[in-house]
Amino acid sequence: MAQVQGDNTPEKKRISAEVKRGVELFLTLDIRRVQDACNARRDDLLRLLASYREDDLLPFLPGLANTTAKRARQELARPFALFDPPQPIIIDLYYDDCVQAPNAPAAVVLGDPRYAGTIFVFAINIDPVGLCSRDNRGPLVDAAFHEMLHLSGDAIKDEDGIARRQLAGTEVIRKMLGMPPLFP
């Protein structure tokens, strides 16, 4: 179950409802099935990446042209090892932005028990009408899936990127939930 705090404007209420929807959809899935599906996709992506040189930009990531094969391999090096996220999940909209992640629509603080299970949502980086990030990172529901993967144990900073979190993470979750893919 997700709890919301700080949604004190109509825009933030709309944003929080979409993040809450993503969190609650994620929580309907069996975490072991998510882990297995993410690892199967990870294996497929590593096989695909074998045909690319380190500095090759990945043509199957339209709009994200600065992701190289080397970077994608680094992100995918370690298998997913997920566990059930802490409960309750708190969606916190008190902060409008974050200096450490200036364009991020959302973030979690790992390793600090005061913030276990908290997803900080930064309204300034979200289009409240389209319910997507302002910098074209994708739908807000995907940001919720992304942060839930972090809260479920997939949280190594150097691996946080498009190949791991989007292609092998949120895209897999979208498929498990019967949602259309954003990437091929």
LUMSELO-242010 format. One record per atom (N, C-alpha, C, O): residue in one letter; x, y, z. Coordinates in steps of 0.02 Angstrom, whole numbers, padded with zeros to 5 digits, always signed. Layout:
N
AXYZ
...
This chain:
184
M+00042-00059+00000
M+00000+00000+00000
M+00044+00062+00000
M+00096+00064+00033
A+00023+00112-00037
A+00061+00174-00041
A+00025+00230-00005
A-00037+00236-00009
Q+00063+00271+00029
Q+00037+00330+00063
Q+00067+00392+00030
Q+00124+00391+00008
V+00027+00445+00026
V+00049+00506-00006
V+00052+00562+00045
V+00009+00568+00088
Q+00105+00603+00040
Q+00109+00663+00082
Q+00135+00720+00040
Q+00178+00712-00002
G+00108+00780+00053
G+00131+00840+00020
G+00097+00856-00045
G+00121+00899-00083
D+00043+00822-00061
D+00009+00836-00124
D-00045+00890-00112
D-00104+00876-00111
N-00021+00951-00103
N-00064+01006-00081
N-00089+01052-00136
N-00119+01104-00122
T-00077+01035-00199
T-00103+01074-00255
T-00138+01027-00304
T-00125+00967-00301
P-00181+01052-00347
P-00212+01008-00397
P-00161+00971-00441
P-00170+00912-00457
E-00107+01006-00460
E-00056+00974-00501
E-00022+00918-00463
E-00012+00863-00490
K-00004+00930-00400
K+00029+00878-00361
K-00018+00820-00346
K+00005+00763-00342
K-00082+00833-00339
K-00130+00778-00329
K-00132+00733-00390
K-00135+00672-00385
R-00131+00764-00449
R-00131+00725-00512
R-00066+00685-00518
R-00068+00626-00536
I-00010+00717-00503
I+00055+00683-00506
I+00057+00626-00456
I+00077+00570-00473
S+00036+00639-00394
S+00040+00587-00342
S-00005+00528-00359
S+00012+00470-00345
A-00063+00540-00390
A-00107+00486-00409
A-00074+00440-00460
A-00083+00379-00458
E-00036+00469-00507
E-00002+00428-00558
E+00056+00389-00528
E+00066+00331-00545
V+00094+00421-00484
V+00149+00384-00451
V+00120+00328-00408
V+00146+00272-00409
K+00067+00343-00372
K+00035+00292-00330
K+00010+00234-00373
K+00016+00176-00354
R-00018+00249-00431
R-00040+00197-00477
R+00018+00152-00497
R+00012+00091-00497
G+00075+00183-00514
G+00134+00143-00532
G+00159+00100-00476
G+00176+00042-00486
V+00162+00128-00415
V+00184+00090-00357
V+00138+00031-00345
V+00160-00025-00334
E+00073+00044-00346
E+00025-00009-00331
E+00024-00063-00386
E+00014-00122-00371
L+00034-00043-00449
L+00041-00093-00502
L+00103-00136-00490
L+00099-00198-00496
F+00159-00105-00473
F+00220-00142-00459
F+00209-00192-00402
F+00231-00249-00406
L+00174-00171-00350
L+00163-00214-00292
L+00117-00273-00307
L+00114-00319-00266
T+00081-00272-00363
T+00040-00330-00381
T+00082-00387-00409
T+00058-00444-00413
L+00143-00373-00428
L+00186-00423-00459
L+00226-00462-00407
L+00245-00435-00355
D+00238-00525-00422
D+00281-00566-00380
D+00353-00545-00393
D+00376-00547-00450
I+00390-00526-00342
I+00457-00498-00350
I+00505-00549-00381
I+00551-00529-00418
R+00497-00613-00368
R+00540-00664-00398
R+00528-00669-00473
R+00575-00678-00512
R+00464-00663-00493
R+00448-00664-00565
R+00477-00602-00599
R+00501-00605-00655
V+00474-00545-00565
V+00504-00483-00592
V+00579-00494-00601
V+00607-00478-00653
Q+00611-00520-00549
Q+00683-00532-00552
Q+00701-00578-00610
Q+00746-00564-00649
D+00665-00633-00617
D+00680-00682-00670
D+00669-00651-00739
D+00709-00662-00785
A+00615-00612-00747
A+00601-00581-00812
A+00653-00527-00828
A+00675-00521-00885
C+00673-00488-00778
C+00725-00437-00789
C+00792-00470-00808
C+00827-00445-00851
N+00808-00526-00776
N+00871-00560-00792
N+00868-00592-00862
N+00919-00593-00897
A+00811-00618-00882
A+00804-00645-00950
A+00813-00590-01001
A+00848-00600-01052
R+00784-00532-00990
R+00791-00475-01036
R+00863-00450-01035
R+00891-00432-01087
R+00894-00449-00976
R+00964-00430-00969
R+01008-00475-01013
R+01051-00451-01050
D+00997-00540-01009
D+01035-00588-01049
D+01025-00575-01124
D+01074-00577-01162
D+00963-00562-01145
D+00950-00547-01215
D+00987-00484-01237
D+01017-00482-01291
L+00986-00433-01195
L+01020-00371-01212
L+01096-00380-01216
L+01128-00352-01260
L+01124-00420-01171
L+01197-00432-01173
L+01215-00469-01237
L+01268-00455-01267
R+01173-00516-01260
R+01187-00551-01323
R+01184-00501-01381
R+01226-00502-01426
L+01135-00457-01380
L+01128-00406-01432
L+01189-00358-01432
L+01214-00340-01485
L+01211-00340-01373
L+01268-00293-01366
L+01334-00324-01389
L+01381-00287-01403
A+01338-00389-01392
A+01400-00423-01412
A+01422-00402-01482
A+01482-00405-01498
S+01376-00382-01524
S+01393-00363-01593
S+01414-00290-01600
S+01428-00267-01655
Y+01415-00253-01545
Y+01433-00182-01547
Y+01502-00170-01517
Y+01521-00203-01468
R+01539-00123-01547
R+01603-00102-01518
R+01588-00057-01458
R+01533-00030-01452
E+01637-00048-01414
E+01627-00010-01352
E+01599+00060-01362
E+01554+00081-01326
D+01625+00096-01412
D+01604+00165-01422
D+01543+00173-01467
D+01521+00229-01480
D+01517+00117-01493
D+01458+00122-01536
D+01399+00149-01496
D+01386+00128-01440
L+01364+00196-01527
L+01301+00219-01498
L+01247+00169-01517
L+01249+00139-01570
L+01200+00161-01473
L+01150+00109-01483
L+01090+00134-01523
L+01052+00176-01499
P+01082+00109-01584
P+01029+00133-01628
P+00959+00112-01605
P+00910+00141-01628
F+00954+00063-01562
F+00888+00041-01539
F+00863+00082-01480
F+00813+00064-01448
L+00898+00137-01465
L+00876+00183-01413
L+00862+00251-01444
L+00900+00299-01433
P+00808+00256-01484
P+00795+00321-01516
P+00785+00376-01464
P+00751+00366-01414
G+00815+00433-01477
G+00810+00489-01431
G+00859+00486-01373
G+00863+00533-01335
L+00894+00431-01367
L+00943+00424-01313
L+01010+00406-01343
L+01043+00358-01322
A+01031+00445-01391
A+01088+00429-01433
A+01155+00429-01397
A+01204+00404-01425
N+01159+00455-01336
N+01225+00456-01304
N+01236+00396-01258
N+01279+00399-01214
T+01199+00342-01267
T+01212+00281-01230
T+01255+00236-01274
T+01234+00215-01328
T+01316+00222-01251
T+01362+00179-01290
T+01354+00107-01269
T+01326+00091-01217
A+01380+00063-01311
A+01379-00009-01296
A+01418-00022-01232
A+01398-00064-01191
K+01474+00013-01223
K+01514+00003-01162
K+01473+00021-01100
K+01473-00016-01051
R+01439+00078-01102
R+01399+00099-01045
R+01343+00049-01031
R+01330+00031-00974
A+01310+00026-01084
A+01256-00023-01076
A+01282-00088-01045
A+01250-00117-01002
R+01340-00110-01068
R+01370-00172-01039
R+01386-00162-00965
R+01376-00208-00925
Q+01411-00103-00947
Q+01426-00089-00876
Q+01362-00092-00834
Q+01362-00121-00779
E+01309-00063-00859
E+01246-00062-00822
E+01218-00133-00813
E+01187-00149-00762
L+01228-00175-00864
L+01198-00242-00864
L+01244-00296-00836
L+01225-00355-00836
A+01304-00278-00814
A+01353-00329-00793
A+01327-00374-00737
A+01337-00435-00739
R+01294-00346-00689
R+01271-00384-00630
R+01198-00406-00640
R+01156-00366-00662
P+01183-00469-00624
P+01113-00491-00628
P+01070-00454-00577
P+01095-00429-00527
F+01005-00451-00591
F+00958-00423-00544
F+00951-00470-00485
F+00946-00531-00494
A+00952-00444-00424
A+00942-00482-00363
A+00893-00442-00320
A+00914-00401-00278
L+00830-00454-00330
L+00778-00412-00300
L+00750-00444-00236
L+00753-00504-00226
F+00723-00401-00193
F+00687-00423-00134
F+00624-00380-00127
F+00618-00328-00159
D+00579-00402-00085
D+00518-00363-00074
D+00536-00294-00048
D+00577-00288-00003
P+00505-00241-00075
P+00520-00174-00052
P+00494-00163+00018
P+00447-00197+00040
P+00523-00115+00055
P+00499-00100+00122
P+00427-00074+00118
P+00406-00046+00067
Q+00391-00082+00171
Q+00322-00058+00175
Q+00314-00014+00236
Q+00347-00027+00286
P+00272+00035+00235
P+00233+00057+00177
P+00277+00098+00130
P+00331+00122+00149
I+00254+00106+00069
I+00286+00150+00021
I+00256+00220+00033
I+00195+00229+00033
I+00300+00268+00042
I+00277+00338+00052
I+00297+00378-00009
I+00355+00380-00028
I+00249+00411-00039
I+00260+00454-00096
I+00261+00526-00069
I+00210+00552-00047
D+00320+00556-00070
D+00331+00621-00038
D+00338+00676-00090
D+00384+00675-00131
L+00291+00724-00089
L+00292+00779-00136
L+00308+00846-00102
L+00293+00899-00131
Y+00337+00845-00043
Y+00354+00906-00008
Y+00409+00945-00043
Y+00411+01007-00038
Y+00455+00911-00077
Y+00511+00944-00110
Y+00496+00950-00184
Y+00475+00902-00216
D+00507+01009-00212
D+00493+01019-00283
D+00551+01000-00328
D+00540+00984-00387
D+00611+01001-00302
D+00669+00982-00343
D+00724+00954-00298
D+00718+00953-00237
C+00777+00931-00331
C+00832+00899-00295
C+00898+00921-00327
C+00908+00908-00387
V+00941+00952-00290
V+01005+00976-00316
V+01048+00918-00342
V+01081+00925-00393
Q+01047+00861-00307
Q+01088+00803-00327
Q+01062+00770-00392
Q+01100+00737-00426
A+00999+00779-00408
A+00969+00751-00468
A+00925+00804-00500
A+00863+00800-00496
P+00955+00855-00532
P+00918+00914-00552
P+00861+00903-00602
P+00815+00944-00604
N+00862+00851-00642
N+00809+00840-00691
N+00766+00780-00675
N+00718+00765-00711
A+00782+00745-00621
A+00746+00683-00605
A+00674+00697-00584
A+00661+00744-00547
P+00627+00656-00609
P+00558+00663-00586
P+00548+00634-00516
P+00502+00654-00481
A+00592+00587-00497
A+00585+00555-00431
A+00652+00525-00411
A+00696+00516-00452
A+00658+00511-00346
A+00719+00481-00320
A+00704+00447-00253
A+00654+00462-00221
V+00749+00402-00234
V+00746+00371-00168
V+00812+00384-00134
V+00863+00396-00166
V+00812+00381-00068
V+00874+00387-00028
V+00888+00318+00000
V+00849+00290+00039
L+00943+00290-00021
L+00960+00222+00000
L+01009+00223+00058
L+01051+00267+00063
G+01003+00174+00101
G+01050+00166+00156
G+01034+00208+00217
G+01071+00204+00266
D+00982+00246+00216
D+00962+00286+00274
D+00893+00262+00298
D+00843+00273+00263
P+00890+00229+00355
P+00826+00200+00378
P+00770+00251+00386
P+00712+00233+00386
R+00787+00315+00394
R+00734+00366+00400
R+00693+00372+00337
R+00635+00393+00339
Y+00722+00353+00281
Y+00688+00360+00217
Y+00673+00294+00183
Y+00659+00292+00123
A+00676+00239+00221
A+00660+00173+00192
A+00589+00174+00165
A+00542+00191+00200
G+00582+00155+00103
G+00516+00152+00072
G+00489+00219+00047
G+00431+00222+00026
T+00529+00271+00049
T+00505+00337+00027
T+00528+00352-00044
T+00587+00346-00061
I+00480+00372-00085
I+00495+00396-00153
I+00482+00471-00152
I+00426+00494-00141
F+00535+00509-00163
F+00529+00582-00168
F+00512+00599-00240
F+00546+00578-00287
V+00459+00637-00249
V+00435+00656-00316
V+00444+00731-00323
V+00421+00770-00282
F+00478+00751-00377
F+00496+00821-00388
F+00451+00851-00442
F+00464+00844-00502
A+00399+00885-00420
A+00347+00910-00465
A+00374+00957-00518
A+00347+00959-00574
I+00425+00995-00504
I+00452+01043-00552
I+00478+01008-00615
I+00482+01039-00668
N+00496+00944-00609
N+00523+00906-00666
N+00471+00863-00701
N+00488+00821-00742
I+00407+00874-00684
I+00353+00832-00712
I+00301+00876-00746
I+00281+00928-00719
D+00279+00854-00804
D+00224+00887-00838
D+00159+00860-00807
D+00143+00802-00817
P+00123+00902-00770
P+00064+00878-00735
P+00005+00862-00781
P-00043+00829-00760
V+00007+00884-00843
V-00046+00868-00890
V-00031+00802-00925
V-00073+00758-00927
G+00029+00797-00953
G+00049+00736-00988
G+00072+00679-00943
G+00080+00623-00965
L+00082+00695-00878
L+00108+00646-00829
L+00170+00611-00854
L+00174+00549-00855
C+00218+00652-00875
C+00283+00626-00897
C+00337+00675-00873
C+00322+00731-00852
S+00399+00651-00876
S+00453+00696-00855
S+00463+00750-00908
S+00452+00739-00967
R+00483+00808-00885
R+00492+00865-00931
R+00551+00856-00978
R+00554+00888-01031
D+00599+00814-00959
D+00658+00805-01002
D+00655+00742-01046
D+00707+00716-01067
N+00595+00719-01059
N+00585+00662-01104
N+00611+00595-01078
N+00626+00551-01117
R+00616+00588-01012
R+00636+00523-00984
R+00580+00472-00989
R+00592+00412-00982
G+00521+00494-01001
G+00466+00448-01010
G+00408+00460-00963
G+00408+00508-00925
P+00359+00415-00965
P+00299+00423-00924
P+00315+00420-00850
P+00363+00388-00828
L+00274+00454-00811
L+00283+00455-00739
L+00274+00386-00708
L+00307+00370-00659
V+00230+00346-00736
V+00221+00278-00710
V+00287+00239-00715
V+00303+00199-00671
D+00326+00251-00769
D+00391+00218-00775
D+00440+00242-00722
D+00481+00203-00697
A+00436+00306-00704
A+00479+00331-00650
A+00461+00296-00585
A+00506+00280-00545
A+00398+00283-00574
A+00377+00246-00514
A+00406+00175-00515
A+00431+00151-00465
F+00401+00141-00573
F+00430+00074-00579
F+00505+00076-00566
F+00532+00033-00530
H+00538+00126-00594
H+00611+00135-00586
H+00629+00140-00512
H+00674+00106-00488
E+00593+00183-00476
E+00608+00192-00405
E+00591+00130-00364
E+00624+00116-00315
M+00539+00094-00385
M+00522+00032-00350
M+00576-00021-00360
M+00589-00061-00315
L+00608-00022-00418
L+00665-00067-00428
L+00721-00050-00379
L+00752-00094-00350
H+00734+00015-00370
H+00784+00036-00320
H+00764+00012-00251
H+00805-00017-00215
L+00702+00023-00231
L+00680+00003-00164
L+00679-00073-00156
L+00678-00098-00099
S+00680-00109-00212
S+00680-00182-00210
S+00751-00210-00215
S+00759-00270-00226
G+00801-00168-00208
G+00870-00192-00204
G+00914-00179-00264
G+00973-00194-00261
D+00887-00153-00318
D+00928-00140-00377
D+00950-00067-00374
D+00919-00023-00405
A+01003-00055-00338
A+01019+00015-00320
A+01093+00032-00320
A+01115+00069-00276
I+01130+00006-00366
I+01201+00023-00369
I+01208+00082-00417
I+01190+00077-00476
K+01235+00137-00392
K+01235+00201-00429
K+01265+00196-00499
K+01235+00221-00546
D+01321+00164-00507
D+01354+00161-00572
D+01315+00120-00624
D+01330+00122-00683
E+01265+00083-00600
E+01225+00043-00647
E+01160+00077-00665
E+01121+00050-00705
D+01147+00134-00637
D+01083+00168-00648
D+01084+00203-00715
D+01118+00254-00723
G+01048+00176-00763
G+01046+00207-00828
G+00992+00177-00872
G+00950+00139-00849
I+00994+00195-00935
I+00942+00176-00982
I+00940+00101-00994
I+00886+00071-00994
A+00997+00070-01006
A+00997-00001-01023
A+00970-00044-00965
A+00927-00086-00976
R+00995-00032-00905
R+00973-00074-00849
R+00903-00056-00826
R+00859-00099-00825
R+00893+00006-00808
R+00830+00025-00776
R+00773+00026-00826
R+00717+00007-00809
Q+00785+00050-00888
Q+00729+00055-00935
Q+00721-00009-00976
Q+00669-00041-00972
L+00772-00029-01013
L+00765-00086-01058
L+00758-00152-01022
L+00718-00195-01041
A+00797-00162-00969
A+00795-00226-00932
A+00752-00221-00870
A+00742-00271-00836
G+00727-00163-00854
G+00688-00154-00793
G+00616-00133-00807
G+00571-00175-00808
T+00606-00068-00817
T+00536-00044-00823
T+00501-00072-00885
T+00441-00083-00883
E+00538-00084-00940
E+00506-00114-00999
E+00480-00184-00983
E+00427-00204-01007
V+00517-00221-00943
V+00496-00289-00923
V+00434-00284-00879
V+00387-00323-00887
I+00433-00237-00834
I+00375-00228-00790
I+00314-00208-00831
I+00259-00234-00820
R+00324-00163-00879
R+00268-00143-00923
R+00240-00205-00958
R+00179-00213-00962
K+00283-00247-00983
K+00261-00307-01019
K+00223-00354-00971
K+00171-00381-00990
M+00249-00364-00911
M+00216-00408-00863
M+00146-00382-00845
M+00101-00421-00829
L+00137-00316-00847
L+00073-00285-00830
L+00027-00276-00891
L-00028-00249-00885
G+00051-00299-00950
G+00011-00293-01010
G+00010-00223-01040
G-00035-00206-01078
M+00059-00182-01022
M+00064-00114-01049
M+00107-00115-01112
M+00151-00156-01118
P+00094-00070-01159
P+00135-00068-01220
P+00206-00046-01206
P+00218-00006-01161
P+00254-00072-01245
P+00324-00053-01235
P+00337+00018-01260
P+00302+00044-01304
L+00387+00050-01231
L+00410+00115-01255
L+00469+00107-01302
L+00481+00151-01344
F+00506+00053-01294
F+00564+00039-01336
F+00554-00030-01368
F+00517-00071-01342
P+00588-00042-01424
P+00582-00108-01458
P+00612-00163-01416
P+00612-00221-01437
